[in-house]
Amino acid sequence: MGQIKNLLPEVMGRHRIKQTELAEVAGLRYATLNALYNGQTKRVDYLTLAAILGGLNTLTGQNYGVADLLVYEPAQASVD
């Protein structure tokens, strides 16, 4: 089975955005953003994801979408 890779830390690092800054602009609690940033969540609410994307778009002036934050990585085929 594959996995979903969270690219939020890379995107925030590229733009030098702090967690506190994005949480404030996105209207989210710091703890919510921190858990997602550190991969400590098993689920992401659509409203939370939309808030993060809106915050990123506001702070960067770019148009980020879901595919910029979450990427599916297929499982590696085992060689027997």
N, C-alpha and C positions, 0 to 999 in steps of 0.2 A: 504494500500500500504506500502511496506517495504521501507527501506532507505539504502543508502550506507554509511558505517562508514569509516572515514579517519584515518588510523593508523600511518600516517607519524610522528605525534608528539611523539607517543610511541616508534617508531623505532629510531628516532633521540635521544630521551631521554635515551634509553637503551645503546646507544653508546656514549652518551655525545657529540653529534655533534651539533654545532651551526648553525643557519640559514645562517649566512654570509659565513661560511666555505662550506656548501653544495652548496649554490648558486654559489660560485666561482668555485668549482670543477665541478659542473654540467654545467657551462656556462650559467646560468640563471640570470636574474635581481633579486636582493634581494626582490623587491616588489612582483614579481611573486611567488617566493617561500613562502614568508610571507603570502600572501593571501591564498595559498593552505594549508599551515601549520595551519592557524587559521580558516579554514573552511569558508572562505569568497568568494569562487568561486562556481559557479554552473556547470561549465564544466572544463574538463581537456583535453588539447590537447595531442594527442599521442606522439608528439615530446617532449613535456614538461615532460610527464610521463617517457619516455625513458631516458631523461637527468637526472632526479632525481634518477632513478634506477641505471644508470651508475655511478652517483656520490656516491651513497650509497655503491655500490659494490667496488668502488675505495677506499673509506675511511675506509670501514670495512673489506675488504678482503673476504666478504661473497657474495653469489649469491642471491640477492633479486629479487623477481618477483612482478608482479602486485598484486597477491593475498596476498602478505605481506603488502601491503599499503592500499588496498581497499577491504572491506568485505561487502557483502550484508546481511542485517538483516531484516528478514521477519517482517511484522506487527504483533503485538500482537492480538490474537483472543479476541474479546470482549465477556464477559459472560453476558447474559441477564437474 
